[in-house]
Amino acid sequence: MAEDGVDPNIVPKKKLNNGEEMPAIGMGTFGSDRFNNVQIANAVVGAAEYGQRAFDCASVYGNEKEIGVALKTIQDGGVPREELYITSKVWNDAHDRVVESCKQSLKDLQLDYLDLYLVHWPFPNFHAKGVSVDSRDPNAKPYIHEDFMKTWAQMEELVEMGLVKSIGTSNMTQAKMELLLRDCKIKPVVTEMELHPHFQQTELFNYYVSKEIQPIAFCPIGSPTRPDRDKTETDTVDIEDPVVKKIAERLGVHPAVVCIKWAVQRGQIPIPFSVFEPEYRSNLKCALPDYMTITDEEMAELATIDKNCRLIKGQVFLWEGSKGWEDLWDEDGTIAQ
């Protein structure tokens, strides 16, 4: 461990609804087309040296083989497997072969089991890597619950096989989650969702908490390095918000750190991505209760800056006849068909 690293034993953990525990902060590994696989794998090793133990991976990121080498390096360096918390996800084109997809991720990551496995999107709609947001899968369909439950049954099978400890969802909505909770054998322990000060999803967040489903926050600082194809003219920038900047000035930190600390104090598990050592070090420290505090008054003020600004809209997953990306998110409480 690096001299000025964080003892992983003092990083708080969240108890999940199946009794498993997950570190209160993780590290994303999606390079947003801006960083190559080797840079990301090196950052995983570097972050582990500073005490990071939770890494959020996915087959579609295309870097699990390199991250597998990194995870082996970490374990060869003395970190036991049970101290790591590794997540992966089944991609949209493998909803009908979840076990096969999981086994491939395990092989690539050089692991015997995953701590957490997620359904990346609730749609089997597929797109090629790097396509524009206007691209459409000609076979794309709206959400079909019967099909999703076939996918979820395979997720449950992974738990029964011992290949994964916990299963969860990503990019879900309340309307879809209510159907899943009604019909599942094994309840999801987490859901990954976009959460940052300009997109707080308070109602949905509180719903998941009420169901004992732990929210995991992607884009926790507003994803300034997301692919250009995902950016639109109406997007706002969290780290330029006057309230965020004012708190950062008081604390003597970068505004991005305020966004991460806000996430931790609010109760979600942020998974910020960075290949830069000072950033992944300060990200990890944000999980520590004694590493600076946003006051109750400041948290209340941050609650007022929500701009309902969804950055990851999912346009490429739309089907013929859909009205727009809003159809993916069931904002009126009904599932779009």
C-alpha positions in Angstrom: 0.0 0.0 0.0 1.2 3.5 -0.8 2.4 5.5 2.2 -0.3 8.1 2.1 -3.0 5.6 1.1 -6.3 4.9 2.8 -6.6 1.8 4.9 -9.4 -0.2 3.1 -10.6 -1.5 6.5 -11.7 2.0 7.5 -13.6 2.7 4.3 -17.3 2.4 5.3 -19.4 -0.4 3.9 -23.1 -0.5 2.9 -25.0 -3.6 4.0 -27.1 -4.9 1.1 -30.5 -6.6 1.4 -29.0 -10.1 1.1 -26.5 -9.5 3.9 -23.5 -8.9 1.7 -21.4 -5.7 2.2 -20.2 -3.3 -0.4 -17.6 -0.4 0.0 -19.3 3.0 0.2 -17.3 4.2 -2.9 -16.1 2.4 -6.0 -14.2 3.2 -9.1 -15.7 3.2 -12.6 -13.8 1.8 -15.5 -15.6 3.2 -18.6 -13.0 5.2 -20.5 -15.6 7.2 -22.4 -13.5 6.7 -25.6 -11.0 9.1 -24.2 -8.6 6.7 -22.5 -7.2 3.4 -23.7 -7.5 0.1 -22.0 -3.9 0.1 -20.7 -4.4 3.5 -19.1 -7.5 2.3 -17.4 -6.0 -1.0 -16.2 -3.0 1.0 -14.8 -5.3 3.3 -12.9 -7.0 0.2 -11.4 -3.7 -1.0 -10.0 -2.8 2.6 -8.9 -6.1 3.1 -7.1 -5.7 -0.3 -5.4 -2.3 0.8 -4.1 -4.1 3.7 -2.4 -6.7 1.4 -0.8 -9.5 1.3 -3.4 -11.1 -2.1 -3.4 -14.4 -1.7 -5.4 -14.2 -1.6 -9.2 -17.2 -1.3 -11.5 -16.7 -3.1 -14.8 -18.8 -4.1 -17.8 -18.4 -6.3 -20.8 -19.3 -3.5 -23.2 -16.5 -1.3 -22.0 -14.1 -3.6 -23.9 -11.4 -3.6 -21.3 -12.1 -6.5 -19.0 -9.1 -8.5 -20.3 -6.7 -5.7 -19.4 -8.5 -5.1 -16.1 -8.2 -8.9 -15.4 -4.4 -8.5 -15.7 -4.6 -5.5 -13.3 -6.7 -7.5 -10.8 -4.2 -10.4 -10.9 -1.4 -7.9 -10.3 -3.3 -6.5 -7.3 -3.8 -10.0 -5.8 -0.2 -11.0 -6.5 0.8 -7.9 -4.6 -0.9 -9.2 -1.5 -4.5 -8.1 -1.6 -6.8 -11.1 -1.0 -9.6 -11.7 -3.5 -12.2 -11.5 -0.7 -11.1 -7.9 0.0 -11.9 -6.9 -3.6 -15.5 -6.0 -4.7 -15.8 -6.5 -8.4 -18.9 -5.7 -10.5 -19.6 -6.5 -14.1 -22.7 -6.2 -16.3 -24.4 -8.2 -19.1 -24.7 -6.2 -22.3 -27.9 -5.7 -24.3 -27.0 -8.2 -27.0 -26.6 -11.1 -24.4 -30.0 -10.9 -22.6 -30.7 -14.4 -23.8 -27.3 -15.8 -22.8 -26.5 -14.3 -19.5 -24.6 -17.2 -18.1 -22.4 -17.4 -21.1 -21.7 -13.6 -20.9 -20.9 -13.8 -17.2 -18.5 -16.7 -17.7 -16.7 -14.7 -20.4 -16.4 -11.7 -18.0 -15.1 -14.0 -15.3 -12.5 -15.5 -17.7 -11.5 -12.0 -18.9 -11.3 -10.6 -15.3 -9.4 -13.8 -14.2 -11.9 -14.4 -11.4 -13.8 -17.4 -10.0 -16.8 -15.3 -9.0 -18.2 -11.7 -9.2 -19.4 -9.8 -6.2 -22.1 -8.1 -8.2 -23.6 -8.6 -11.7 -26.0 -6.2 -13.2 -28.3 -6.1 -16.2 -26.7 -3.0 -17.9 -30.0 -1.8 -19.6 -33.5 -3.2 -19.4 -33.6 -3.4 -23.2 -32.0 -5.9 -25.5 -31.6 -3.1 -28.0 -28.1 -3.1 -29.4 -25.8 -0.6 -31.1 -22.3 -0.8 -32.5 -19.4 0.8 -30.5 -19.0 4.5 -31.1 -22.1 5.1 -33.2 -23.8 8.5 -33.2 -26.9 9.1 -31.0 -29.0 9.1 -34.2 -28.1 5.5 -34.9 -30.9 3.0 -34.4 -31.1 -0.8 -34.1 -33.7 -1.9 -36.7 -34.7 -4.7 -34.3 -35.1 -2.5 -31.3 -38.2 -3.0 -29.2 -39.8 -1.2 -26.2 -39.5 -2.8 -22.8 -41.2 -6.3 -22.8 -41.5 -7.5 -19.2 -41.8 -11.2 -20.0 -38.5 -11.0 -21.9 -36.8 -9.1 -19.1 -38.0 -11.8 -16.6 -36.3 -14.5 -18.8 -33.1 -12.5 -18.5 -33.6 -12.0 -14.7 -34.2 -15.8 -14.3 -30.7 -16.3 -15.8 -29.3 -13.7 -13.4 -30.9 -15.7 -10.5 -29.3 -18.9 -11.9 -25.9 -17.2 -11.6 -26.4 -16.8 -7.9 -27.5 -20.4 -7.5 -24.4 -21.5 -9.5 -22.1 -19.6 -7.2 -20.7 -17.5 -10.0 -22.0 -14.2 -8.5 -22.8 -13.2 -5.0 -25.3 -10.5 -5.7 -27.4 -9.3 -8.7 -28.9 -5.9 -9.5 -30.1 -3.6 -12.2 -29.0 -0.5 -14.0 -30.9 2.3 -15.8 -34.2 1.0 -14.4 -37.3 3.0 -13.7 -39.8 2.7 -10.9 -42.5 1.3 -13.2 -40.1 -1.4 -14.4 -38.8 -2.1 -11.0 -42.2 -2.6 -9.5 -42.9 -5.4 -12.0 -39.5 -7.0 -11.3 -40.1 -6.9 -7.6 -43.5 -8.5 -8.1 -42.2 -11.4 -10.2 -38.6 -12.1 -9.1 -37.3 -14.9 -6.9 -34.1 -13.1 -6.0 -34.5 -9.4 -5.3 -32.0 -6.9 -6.8 -29.6 -5.6 -4.1 -28.6 -2.5 -6.0 -29.5 -0.4 -8.9 -27.1 1.8 -10.8 -28.5 5.2 -11.8 -27.3 8.6 -13.0 -27.0 10.8 -9.9 -25.2 14.1 -9.5 -26.2 17.5 -8.0 -27.8 18.6 -11.3 -29.7 15.3 -11.6 -30.7 14.2 -8.1 -33.7 11.9 -9.0 -35.0 12.4 -5.5 -38.3 10.6 -5.9 -36.7 7.6 -7.6 -33.8 7.6 -5.1 -36.2 7.5 -2.2 -38.3 4.8 -3.8 -35.2 2.5 -4.1 -34.2 3.2 -0.5 -37.7 2.4 0.7 -37.4 -1.0 -1.1 -33.9 -1.7 0.4 -32.3 -1.4 -3.0 -29.0 0.4 -2.7 -28.5 3.2 -5.3 -25.1 3.3 -7.0 -24.3 6.6 -8.7 -22.7 6.8 -12.1 -21.7 10.2 -13.5 -21.3 11.5 -9.9 -19.6 14.7 -11.0 -21.7 15.2 -14.1 -19.3 13.2 -16.4 -17.3 16.0 -18.0 -15.3 13.3 -20.0 -18.4 11.4 -21.4 -18.3 10.8 -25.1 -19.0 13.9 -27.2 -21.8 12.0 -28.9 -23.7 12.0 -25.5 -23.5 15.8 -25.1 -26.4 18.1 -25.9 -26.8 21.9 -25.9 -29.1 21.9 -22.9 -26.6 20.0 -20.6 -25.5 21.8 -17.5 -22.1 21.5 -15.7 -22.3 20.5 -12.1 -18.7 21.6 -11.2 -19.4 25.1 -12.5 -22.5 25.5 -10.3 -22.0 28.5 -8.0 -23.2 26.6 -4.9 -20.8 23.7 -5.6 -18.0 26.2 -6.2 -18.7 28.1 -3.0 -18.6 24.9 -0.9 -15.4 23.8 -2.7 -13.8 27.2 -1.9 -14.7 26.8 1.8 -13.2 23.3 1.9 -10.2 24.1 -0.3 -10.9 21.4 -2.8 -11.9 21.0 -6.5 -15.6 21.3 -7.1 -15.6 17.7 -8.3 -14.7 16.6 -4.8 -17.8 18.3 -3.5 -19.9 16.3 -5.9 -18.4 13.0 -4.7 -18.7 14.0 -1.0 -22.3 15.0 -1.6 -23.0 11.6 -3.0 -21.4 9.8 0.0 -23.2 11.9 2.5 -26.6 11.5 0.7 -26.2 7.7 0.9 -25.6 6.6 -2.7 -22.4 4.7 -3.6 -20.6 6.9 -6.2 -18.3 5.2 -8.8 -16.3 8.0 -10.2 -13.8 7.2 -13.0 -10.4 8.8 -13.3 -7.0 7.6 -14.6 -5.2 10.4 -12.7 -3.6 9.6 -9.4 -4.5 12.8 -7.5 -8.2 12.3 -8.5 -8.6 8.7 -7.6 -6.9 9.3 -4.3 -9.1 12.2 -3.3 -12.2 10.3 -4.6 -11.5 7.4 -2.2 -10.9 9.8 0.7 -14.4 11.2 0.2 -15.8 7.9 1.7 -14.1 8.6 5.0 -16.4 10.3 7.6 -13.5 12.4 8.9 -12.3 13.6 5.5 -14.1 17.0 5.3 -17.8 17.4 5.8 -20.5 19.3 3.9 -22.6 20.9 6.5 -26.4 20.2 6.9 -27.0 23.8 5.6 -24.8 23.2 2.6 -26.5 19.8 1.9 -29.9 21.6 2.0 -28.6 24.2 -0.4 -27.3 21.5 -2.8 -30.7 20.0 -2.8 -32.0 23.2 -4.4 -29.7 23.1 -7.4 -31.3 20.1 -9.1 -31.8 20.9 -12.8 -33.3 17.5 -13.8 -30.4 17.4 -16.3 -30.1 13.8 -17.5 -26.7 13.4 -19.3 -26.9 9.8 -20.4 -30.2 9.8 -22.3 -29.9 6.5 -24.1 -31.1 7.7 -27.5 -29.4 4.8 -29.4 -31.7 2.3 -27.6 -34.9 3.8 -29.0 -37.2 1.7 -31.2 -39.2 2.6 -34.4 -42.2 4.7 -33.4 -40.8 6.0 -30.1 -41.3 9.7 -29.6 -37.9 10.5 -28.1 -35.4 9.5 -25.4 -37.9 10.3 -22.7 -39.7 7.1 -23.7 -36.9 5.1 -22.1 -37.5 6.6 -18.7 -41.2 6.2 -18.0 -41.4 9.7 -16.6 -45.2 9.7 -16.4 -45.1 6.4 -14.5 -46.1 4.2 -17.4 -43.9 2.0 -19.5 -43.8 3.4 -23.1 -44.8 1.0 -25.9 
